[in-house]
Amino acid sequence: MADCIRTDHDCADSCHVAINFVARGSSHAKEAVRFCQTLCKACADECDKHEAQHCKACAEACRACEEACKQFLG
């Protein structure tokens, strides 16, 4: 479960960075969003390994974020 928690934190941090880059119109926004997409997938994959309801909810949220990143990137 420790790997899951670390991955959750990495994912949340990457989302925060991507949001900030996009909000300010950074020329590096796409790279930040790609990184966020990668970590959201990793987080969802890790959370899917666990039966806890909070892990299932996290995996669902991460899959939705991963899809939003794909749409942003076109």
SEFIZA-3560 file (N, C-alpha, C; in Angstrom, 3 decimals):
REM SEFIZA-3560
<numar><xx>0.817</xx><yy>-1.197</yy><zz>0.000</zz><atom>N</atom></numar>
<numar><xx>0.000</xx><yy>0.000</yy><zz>0.000</zz><atom>CA</atom></numar>
<numar><xx>0.866</xx><yy>1.269</yy><zz>0.000</zz><atom>C</atom></numar>
<numar><xx>2.103</xx><yy>1.170</yy><zz>0.478</zz><atom>N</atom></numar>
<numar><xx>2.982</xx><yy>2.338</yy><zz>0.507</zz><atom>CA</atom></numar>
<numar><xx>3.261</xx><yy>2.860</yy><zz>-0.899</zz><atom>C</atom></numar>
<numar><xx>3.451</xx><yy>1.957</yy><zz>-1.863</zz><atom>N</atom></numar>
<numar><xx>3.656</xx><yy>2.389</yy><zz>-3.249</zz><atom>CA</atom></numar>
<numar><xx>2.423</xx><yy>3.113</yy><zz>-3.775</zz><atom>C</atom></numar>
<numar><xx>1.269</xx><yy>2.640</yy><zz>-3.395</zz><atom>N</atom></numar>
<numar><xx>0.015</xx><yy>3.270</yy><zz>-3.819</zz><atom>CA</atom></numar>
<numar><xx>-0.059</xx><yy>4.713</yy><zz>-3.290</zz><atom>C</atom></numar>
<numar><xx>0.258</xx><yy>4.882</yy><zz>-2.043</zz><atom>N</atom></numar>
<numar><xx>0.192</xx><yy>6.219</yy><zz>-1.433</zz><atom>CA</atom></numar>
<numar><xx>1.207</xx><yy>7.155</yy><zz>-2.082</zz><atom>C</atom></numar>
<numar><xx>2.418</xx><yy>6.656</yy><zz>-2.321</zz><atom>N</atom></numar>
<numar><xx>3.427</xx><yy>7.497</yy><zz>-2.994</zz><atom>CA</atom></numar>
<numar><xx>2.956</xx><yy>7.882</yy><zz>-4.391</zz><atom>C</atom></numar>
<numar><xx>2.387</xx><yy>6.926</yy><zz>-5.107</zz><atom>N</atom></numar>
<numar><xx>1.898</xx><yy>7.209</yy><zz>-6.456</zz><atom>CA</atom></numar>
<numar><xx>0.749</xx><yy>8.213</yy><zz>-6.416</zz><atom>C</atom></numar>
<numar><xx>-0.126</xx><yy>8.085</yy><zz>-5.427</zz><atom>N</atom></numar>
<numar><xx>-1.219</xx><yy>9.061</yy><zz>-5.256</zz><atom>CA</atom></numar>
<numar><xx>-0.663</xx><yy>10.474</yy><zz>-5.088</zz><atom>C</atom></numar>
<numar><xx>0.345</xx><yy>10.591</yy><zz>-4.246</zz><atom>N</atom></numar>
<numar><xx>0.947</xx><yy>11.912</yy><zz>-4.002</zz><atom>CA</atom></numar>
<numar><xx>1.631</xx><yy>12.450</yy><zz>-5.267</zz><atom>C</atom></numar>
<numar><xx>2.349</xx><yy>11.588</yy><zz>-5.973</zz><atom>N</atom></numar>
<numar><xx>2.990</xx><yy>12.017</yy><zz>-7.223</zz><atom>CA</atom></numar>
<numar><xx>1.947</xx><yy>12.490</yy><zz>-8.226</zz><atom>C</atom></numar>
<numar><xx>0.873</xx><yy>11.746</yy><zz>-8.334</zz><atom>N</atom></numar>
<numar><xx>-0.193</xx><yy>12.101</yy><zz>-9.268</zz><atom>CA</atom></numar>
<numar><xx>-0.804</xx><yy>13.457</yy><zz>-8.900</zz><atom>C</atom></numar>
<numar><xx>-1.142</xx><yy>13.627</yy><zz>-7.636</zz><atom>N</atom></numar>
<numar><xx>-1.743</xx><yy>14.889</yy><zz>-7.194</zz><atom>CA</atom></numar>
<numar><xx>-0.810</xx><yy>16.066</yy><zz>-7.454</zz><atom>C</atom></numar>
<numar><xx>0.476</xx><yy>15.879</yy><zz>-7.182</zz><atom>N</atom></numar>
<numar><xx>1.439</xx><yy>16.954</yy><zz>-7.436</zz><atom>CA</atom></numar>
<numar><xx>1.533</xx><yy>17.279</yy><zz>-8.920</zz><atom>C</atom></numar>
<numar><xx>1.538</xx><yy>16.242</yy><zz>-9.767</zz><atom>N</atom></numar>
<numar><xx>1.631</xx><yy>16.494</yy><zz>-11.210</zz><atom>CA</atom></numar>
<numar><xx>0.382</xx><yy>17.200</yy><zz>-11.723</zz><atom>C</atom></numar>
<numar><xx>-0.771</xx><yy>16.856</yy><zz>-11.172</zz><atom>N</atom></numar>
<numar><xx>-2.010</xx><yy>17.539</yy><zz>-11.570</zz><atom>CA</atom></numar>
<numar><xx>-1.961</xx><yy>19.017</yy><zz>-11.186</zz><atom>C</atom></numar>
<numar><xx>-1.468</xx><yy>19.278</yy><zz>-9.991</zz><atom>N</atom></numar>
<numar><xx>-1.357</xx><yy>20.660</yy><zz>-9.519</zz><atom>CA</atom></numar>
<numar><xx>-0.447</xx><yy>21.475</yy><zz>-10.445</zz><atom>C</atom></numar>
<numar><xx>0.679</xx><yy>20.913</yy><zz>-10.812</zz><atom>N</atom></numar>
<numar><xx>1.615</xx><yy>21.602</yy><zz>-11.713</zz><atom>CA</atom></numar>
<numar><xx>0.959</xx><yy>21.825</yy><zz>-13.074</zz><atom>C</atom></numar>
<numar><xx>0.329</xx><yy>20.793</yy><zz>-13.619</zz><atom>N</atom></numar>
<numar><xx>-0.306</xx><yy>20.927</yy><zz>-14.938</zz><atom>CA</atom></numar>
<numar><xx>-1.384</xx><yy>22.005</yy><zz>-14.930</zz><atom>C</atom></numar>
<numar><xx>-2.194</xx><yy>22.023</yy><zz>-13.894</zz><atom>N</atom></numar>
<numar><xx>-3.248</xx><yy>23.040</yy><zz>-13.786</zz><atom>CA</atom></numar>
<numar><xx>-2.641</xx><yy>24.437</yy><zz>-13.787</zz><atom>C</atom></numar>
<numar><xx>-1.590</xx><yy>24.624</yy><zz>-13.020</zz><atom>N</atom></numar>
<numar><xx>-0.952</xx><yy>25.935</yy><zz>-12.955</zz><atom>CA</atom></numar>
<numar><xx>-0.344</xx><yy>26.336</yy><zz>-14.295</zz><atom>C</atom></numar>
<numar><xx>0.315</xx><yy>25.396</yy><zz>-14.976</zz><atom>N</atom></numar>
<numar><xx>0.918</xx><yy>25.702</yy><zz>-16.268</zz><atom>CA</atom></numar>
<numar><xx>-0.145</xx><yy>26.085</yy><zz>-17.292</zz><atom>C</atom></numar>
<numar><xx>-1.221</xx><yy>25.337</yy><zz>-17.323</zz><atom>N</atom></numar>
<numar><xx>-2.304</xx><yy>25.624</yy><zz>-18.273</zz><atom>CA</atom></numar>
<numar><xx>-2.953</xx><yy>26.962</yy><zz>-17.939</zz><atom>C</atom></numar>
<numar><xx>-3.213</xx><yy>27.209</yy><zz>-16.667</zz><atom>N</atom></numar>
<numar><xx>-3.897</xx><yy>28.437</yy><zz>-16.243</zz><atom>CA</atom></numar>
<numar><xx>-3.124</xx><yy>29.687</yy><zz>-16.622</zz><atom>C</atom></numar>
<numar><xx>-1.806</xx><yy>29.620</yy><zz>-16.558</zz><atom>N</atom></numar>
<numar><xx>-1.038</xx><yy>30.820</yy><zz>-16.889</zz><atom>CA</atom></numar>
<numar><xx>-0.585</xx><yy>30.847</yy><zz>-18.343</zz><atom>C</atom></numar>
<numar><xx>-1.003</xx><yy>29.854</yy><zz>-19.132</zz><atom>N</atom></numar>
<numar><xx>-0.665</xx><yy>29.848</yy><zz>-20.553</zz><atom>CA</atom></numar>
<numar><xx>0.809</xx><yy>29.570</yy><zz>-20.812</zz><atom>C</atom></numar>
<numar><xx>1.415</xx><yy>28.759</yy><zz>-19.964</zz><atom>N</atom></numar>
<numar><xx>2.832</xx><yy>28.442</yy><zz>-20.112</zz><atom>CA</atom></numar>
<numar><xx>3.116</xx><yy>27.755</yy><zz>-21.445</zz><atom>C</atom></numar>
<numar><xx>4.256</xx><yy>28.073</yy><zz>-22.013</zz><atom>N</atom></numar>
<numar><xx>4.667</xx><yy>27.404</yy><zz>-23.247</zz><atom>CA</atom></numar>
<numar><xx>5.044</xx><yy>25.940</yy><zz>-22.979</zz><atom>C</atom></numar>
<numar><xx>5.121</xx><yy>25.557</yy><zz>-21.723</zz><atom>N</atom></numar>
<numar><xx>5.436</xx><yy>24.175</yy><zz>-21.350</zz><atom>CA</atom></numar>
<numar><xx>4.207</xx><yy>23.411</yy><zz>-20.855</zz><atom>C</atom></numar>
<numar><xx>3.029</xx><yy>23.979</yy><zz>-21.073</zz><atom>N</atom></numar>
<numar><xx>1.800</xx><yy>23.362</yy><zz>-20.567</zz><atom>CA</atom></numar>
<numar><xx>1.586</xx><yy>21.954</yy><zz>-21.118</zz><atom>C</atom></numar>
<numar><xx>1.832</xx><yy>21.764</yy><zz>-22.400</zz><atom>N</atom></numar>
<numar><xx>1.595</xx><yy>20.436</yy><zz>-22.979</zz><atom>CA</atom></numar>
<numar><xx>2.495</xx><yy>19.379</yy><zz>-22.354</zz><atom>C</atom></numar>
<numar><xx>3.740</xx><yy>19.732</yy><zz>-22.089</zz><atom>N</atom></numar>
<numar><xx>4.637</xx><yy>18.770</yy><zz>-21.449</zz><atom>CA</atom></numar>
<numar><xx>4.148</xx><yy>18.433</yy><zz>-20.039</zz><atom>C</atom></numar>
<numar><xx>3.672</xx><yy>19.448</yy><zz>-19.320</zz><atom>N</atom></numar>
<numar><xx>3.156</xx><yy>19.223</yy><zz>-17.968</zz><atom>CA</atom></numar>
<numar><xx>1.912</xx><yy>18.346</yy><zz>-18.006</zz><atom>C</atom></numar>
<numar><xx>1.053</xx><yy>18.583</yy><zz>-18.974</zz><atom>N</atom></numar>
<numar><xx>-0.170</xx><yy>17.783</yy><zz>-19.105</zz><atom>CA</atom></numar>
<numar><xx>0.168</xx><yy>16.346</yy><zz>-19.510</zz><atom>C</atom></numar>
<numar><xx>1.143</xx><yy>16.165</yy><zz>-20.387</zz><atom>N</atom></numar>
<numar><xx>1.578</xx><yy>14.802</yy><zz>-20.749</zz><atom>CA</atom></numar>
<numar><xx>2.097</xx><yy>14.046</yy><zz>-19.521</zz><atom>C</atom></numar>
<numar><xx>2.883</xx><yy>14.726</yy><zz>-18.703</zz><atom>N</atom></numar>
<numar><xx>3.408</xx><yy>14.126</yy><zz>-17.478</zz><atom>CA</atom></numar>
<numar><xx>2.259</xx><yy>13.780</yy><zz>-16.529</zz><atom>C</atom></numar>
<numar><xx>1.312</xx><yy>14.690</yy><zz>-16.402</zz><atom>N</atom></numar>
<numar><xx>0.136</xx><yy>14.455</yy><zz>-15.567</zz><atom>CA</atom></numar>
<numar><xx>-0.632</xx><yy>13.232</yy><zz>-16.076</zz><atom>C</atom></numar>
<numar><xx>-0.806</xx><yy>13.141</yy><zz>-17.371</zz><atom>N</atom></numar>
<numar><xx>-1.509</xx><yy>12.005</yy><zz>-17.978</zz><atom>CA</atom></numar>
<numar><xx>-0.800</xx><yy>10.695</yy><zz>-17.634</zz><atom>C</atom></numar>
<numar><xx>0.511</xx><yy>10.688</yy><zz>-17.738</zz><atom>N</atom></numar>
<numar><xx>1.304</xx><yy>9.494</yy><zz>-17.427</zz><atom>CA</atom></numar>
<numar><xx>1.124</xx><yy>9.084</yy><zz>-15.966</zz><atom>C</atom></numar>
<numar><xx>1.189</xx><yy>10.059</yy><zz>-15.073</zz><atom>N</atom></numar>
<numar><xx>1.067</xx><yy>9.740</yy><zz>-13.648</zz><atom>CA</atom></numar>
<numar><xx>-0.360</xx><yy>9.384</yy><zz>-13.266</zz><atom>C</atom></numar>
<numar><xx>-1.345</xx><yy>9.965</yy><zz>-13.922</zz><atom>N</atom></numar>
<numar><xx>-2.733</xx><yy>9.577</yy><zz>-13.655</zz><atom>CA</atom></numar>
<numar><xx>-2.970</xx><yy>8.122</yy><zz>-14.053</zz><atom>C</atom></numar>
<numar><xx>-2.409</xx><yy>7.711</yy><zz>-15.174</zz><atom>N</atom></numar>
<numar><xx>-2.533</xx><yy>6.312</yy><zz>-15.590</zz><atom>CA</atom></numar>
<numar><xx>-1.837</xx><yy>5.398</yy><zz>-14.595</zz><atom>C</atom></numar>
<numar><xx>-0.630</xx><yy>5.772</yy><zz>-14.181</zz><atom>N</atom></numar>
<numar><xx>0.117</xx><yy>4.968</yy><zz>-13.212</zz><atom>CA</atom></numar>
<numar><xx>-0.640</xx><yy>4.862</yy><zz>-11.891</zz><atom>C</atom></numar>
<numar><xx>-1.226</xx><yy>5.951</yy><zz>-11.469</zz><atom>N</atom></numar>
<numar><xx>-1.972</xx><yy>5.968</yy><zz>-10.213</zz><atom>CA</atom></numar>
<numar><xx>-3.212</xx><yy>5.075</yy><zz>-10.322</zz><atom>C</atom></numar>
<numar><xx>-3.954</xx><yy>5.215</yy><zz>-11.404</zz><atom>N</atom></numar>
<numar><xx>-5.145</xx><yy>4.382</yy><zz>-11.596</zz><atom>CA</atom></numar>
<numar><xx>-4.772</xx><yy>2.908</yy><zz>-11.648</zz><atom>C</atom></numar>
<numar><xx>-3.715</xx><yy>2.595</yy><zz>-12.367</zz><atom>N</atom></numar>
<numar><xx>-3.263</xx><yy>1.196</yy><zz>-12.450</zz><atom>CA</atom></numar>
<numar><xx>-2.890</xx><yy>0.652</yy><zz>-11.075</zz><atom>C</atom></numar>
<numar><xx>-2.200</xx><yy>1.461</yy><zz>-10.283</zz><atom>N</atom></numar>
<numar><xx>-1.807</xx><yy>1.029</yy><zz>-8.938</zz><atom>CA</atom></numar>
<numar><xx>-3.030</xx><yy>0.875</yy><zz>-8.035</zz><atom>C</atom></numar>
<numar><xx>-3.929</xx><yy>1.843</yy><zz>-8.064</zz><atom>N</atom></numar>
<numar><xx>-5.118</xx><yy>1.776</yy><zz>-7.201</zz><atom>CA</atom></numar>
<numar><xx>-6.028</xx><yy>0.611</yy><zz>-7.580</zz><atom>C</atom></numar>
<numar><xx>-6.051</xx><yy>0.255</yy><zz>-8.852</zz><atom>N</atom></numar>
<numar><xx>-6.863</xx><yy>-0.883</yy><zz>-9.290</zz><atom>CA</atom></numar>
<numar><xx>-6.413</xx><yy>-2.200</yy><zz>-8.662</zz><atom>C</atom></numar>
<numar><xx>-5.214</xx><yy>-2.243</yy><zz>-8.132</zz><atom>N</atom></numar>
<numar><xx>-4.696</xx><yy>-3.462</yy><zz>-7.507</zz><atom>CA</atom></numar>
<numar><xx>-5.298</xx><yy>-3.712</yy><zz>-6.123</zz><atom>C</atom></numar>
<numar><xx>-5.974</xx><yy>-2.698</yy><zz>-5.580</zz><atom>N</atom></numar>
<numar><xx>-6.458</xx><yy>-2.774</yy><zz>-4.199</zz><atom>CA</atom></numar>
<numar><xx>-7.986</xx><yy>-2.790</yy><zz>-4.164</zz><atom>C</atom></numar>
<numar><xx>-8.524</xx><yy>-3.467</yy><zz>-3.157</zz><atom>N</atom></numar>
<numar><xx>-9.974</xx><yy>-3.625</yy><zz>-3.027</zz><atom>CA</atom></numar>
<numar><xx>-10.641</xx><yy>-2.506</yy><zz>-2.229</zz><atom>C</atom></numar>
<numar><xx>-9.875</xx><yy>-1.691</yy><zz>-1.540</zz><atom>N</atom></numar>
<numar><xx>-10.449</xx><yy>-0.635</yy><zz>-0.704</zz><atom>CA</atom></numar>
<numar><xx>-11.277</xx><yy>0.331</yy><zz>-1.551</zz><atom>C</atom></numar>
<numar><xx>-12.398</xx><yy>0.761</yy><zz>-1.004</zz><atom>N</atom></numar>
<numar><xx>-13.295</xx><yy>1.654</yy><zz>-1.740</zz><atom>CA</atom></numar>
<numar><xx>-12.597</xx><yy>2.964</yy><zz>-2.120</zz><atom>C</atom></numar>
<numar><xx>-11.760</xx><yy>3.493</yy><zz>-1.225</zz><atom>N</atom></numar>
<numar><xx>-11.077</xx><yy>4.748</yy><zz>-1.552</zz><atom>CA</atom></numar>
<numar><xx>-10.103</xx><yy>4.549</yy><zz>-2.718</zz><atom>C</atom></numar>
<numar><xx>-9.546</xx><yy>3.363</yy><zz>-2.860</zz><atom>N</atom></numar>
<numar><xx>-8.669</xx><yy>3.087</yy><zz>-4.002</zz><atom>CA</atom></numar>
<numar><xx>-9.482</xx><yy>3.007</yy><zz>-5.292</zz><atom>C</atom></numar>
<numar><xx>-10.643</xx><yy>2.405</yy><zz>-5.217</zz><atom>N</atom></numar>
<numar><xx>-11.515</xx><yy>2.324</yy><zz>-6.399</zz><atom>CA</atom></numar>
<numar><xx>-11.947</xx><yy>3.729</yy><zz>-6.835</zz><atom>C</atom></numar>
<numar><xx>-12.293</xx><yy>4.566</yy><zz>-5.865</zz><atom>N</atom></numar>
<numar><xx>-12.689</xx><yy>5.947</yy><zz>-6.182</zz><atom>CA</atom></numar>
<numar><xx>-11.524</xx><yy>6.730</yy><zz>-6.766</zz><atom>C</atom></numar>
<numar><xx>-10.347</xx><yy>6.525</yy><zz>-6.225</zz><atom>N</atom></numar>
<numar><xx>-9.155</xx><yy>7.209</yy><zz>-6.728</zz><atom>CA</atom></numar>
<numar><xx>-8.862</xx><yy>6.772</yy><zz>-8.158</zz><atom>C</atom></numar>
<numar><xx>-8.925</xx><yy>5.478</yy><zz>-8.421</zz><atom>N</atom></numar>
<numar><xx>-8.669</xx><yy>4.965</yy><zz>-9.771</zz><atom>CA</atom></numar>
<numar><xx>-9.646</xx><yy>5.571</yy><zz>-10.772</zz><atom>C</atom></numar>
<numar><xx>-10.901</xx><yy>5.677</yy><zz>-10.382</zz><atom>N</atom></numar>
<numar><xx>-11.914</xx><yy>6.264</yy><zz>-11.266</zz><atom>CA</atom></numar>
<numar><xx>-11.603</xx><yy>7.731</yy><zz>-11.557</zz><atom>C</atom></numar>
<numar><xx>-11.232</xx><yy>8.477</yy><zz>-10.528</zz><atom>N</atom></numar>
<numar><xx>-10.890</xx><yy>9.892</yy><zz>-10.708</zz><atom>CA</atom></numar>
<numar><xx>-9.655</xx><yy>10.048</yy><zz>-11.579</zz><atom>C</atom></numar>
<numar><xx>-8.682</xx><yy>9.182</yy><zz>-11.384</zz><atom>N</atom></numar>
<numar><xx>-7.456</xx><yy>9.261</yy><zz>-12.182</zz><atom>CA</atom></numar>
<numar><xx>-7.707</xx><yy>8.913</yy><zz>-13.639</zz><atom>C</atom></numar>
<numar><xx>-8.572</xx><yy>7.950</yy><zz>-13.902</zz><atom>N</atom></numar>
<numar><xx>-8.918</xx><yy>7.625</yy><zz>-15.295</zz><atom>CA</atom></numar>
<numar><xx>-9.628</xx><yy>8.811</yy><zz>-15.959</zz><atom>C</atom></numar>
<numar><xx>-10.487</xx><yy>9.483</yy><zz>-15.209</zz><atom>N</atom></numar>
<numar><xx>-11.167</xx><yy>10.665</yy><zz>-15.748</zz><atom>CA</atom></numar>
<numar><xx>-10.165</xx><yy>11.778</yy><zz>-16.038</zz><atom>C</atom></numar>
<numar><xx>-9.205</xx><yy>11.974</yy><zz>-15.155</zz><atom>N</atom></numar>
<numar><xx>-8.174</xx><yy>12.996</yy><zz>-15.373</zz><atom>CA</atom></numar>
<numar><xx>-7.293</xx><yy>12.623</yy><zz>-16.557</zz><atom>C</atom></numar>
<numar><xx>-6.934</xx><yy>11.344</yy><zz>-16.655</zz><atom>N</atom></numar>
<numar><xx>-6.135</xx><yy>10.880</yy><zz>-17.785</zz><atom>CA</atom></numar>
<numar><xx>-6.858</xx><yy>11.189</yy><zz>-19.105</zz><atom>C</atom></numar>
<numar><xx>-8.160</xx><yy>10.953</yy><zz>-19.132</zz><atom>N</atom></numar>
<numar><xx>-8.957</xx><yy>11.220</yy><zz>-20.339</zz><atom>CA</atom></numar>
<numar><xx>-9.012</xx><yy>12.732</yy><zz>-20.622</zz><atom>C</atom></numar>
<numar><xx>-9.147</xx><yy>13.535</yy><zz>-19.584</zz><atom>N</atom></numar>
<numar><xx>-9.163</xx><yy>14.984</yy><zz>-19.765</zz><atom>CA</atom></numar>
<numar><xx>-7.828</xx><yy>15.469</yy><zz>-20.336</zz><atom>C</atom></numar>
<numar><xx>-6.746</xx><yy>14.882</yy><zz>-19.876</zz><atom>N</atom></numar>
<numar><xx>-5.430</xx><yy>15.230</yy><zz>-20.423</zz><atom>CA</atom></numar>
<numar><xx>-5.349</xx><yy>14.869</yy><zz>-21.904</zz><atom>C</atom></numar>
<numar><xx>-5.841</xx><yy>13.691</yy><zz>-22.269</zz><atom>N</atom></numar>
<numar><xx>-5.841</xx><yy>13.275</yy><zz>-23.676</zz><atom>CA</atom></numar>
<numar><xx>-6.621</xx><yy>14.273</yy><zz>-24.519</zz><atom>C</atom></numar>
<numar><xx>-7.774</xx><yy>14.697</yy><zz>-24.027</zz><atom>N</atom></numar>
<numar><xx>-8.585</xx><yy>15.660</yy><zz>-24.766</zz><atom>CA</atom></numar>
<numar><xx>-7.871</xx><yy>16.994</yy><zz>-24.888</zz><atom>C</atom></numar>
<numar><xx>-7.226</xx><yy>17.447</yy><zz>-23.832</zz><atom>N</atom></numar>
<numar><xx>-6.486</xx><yy>18.699</yy><zz>-23.877</zz><atom>CA</atom></numar>
<numar><xx>-5.383</xx><yy>18.644</yy><zz>-24.927</zz><atom>C</atom></numar>
<numar><xx>-4.699</xx><yy>17.519</yy><zz>-24.969</zz><atom>N</atom></numar>
<numar><xx>-3.568</xx><yy>17.366</yy><zz>-25.898</zz><atom>CA</atom></numar>
<numar><xx>-4.018</xx><yy>17.152</yy><zz>-27.339</zz><atom>C</atom></numar>
<numar><xx>-5.296</xx><yy>16.837</yy><zz>-27.514</zz><atom>N</atom></numar>
<numar><xx>-5.842</xx><yy>16.666</yy><zz>-28.870</zz><atom>CA</atom></numar>
<numar><xx>-5.483</xx><yy>15.347</yy><zz>-29.413</zz><atom>C</atom></numar>
//
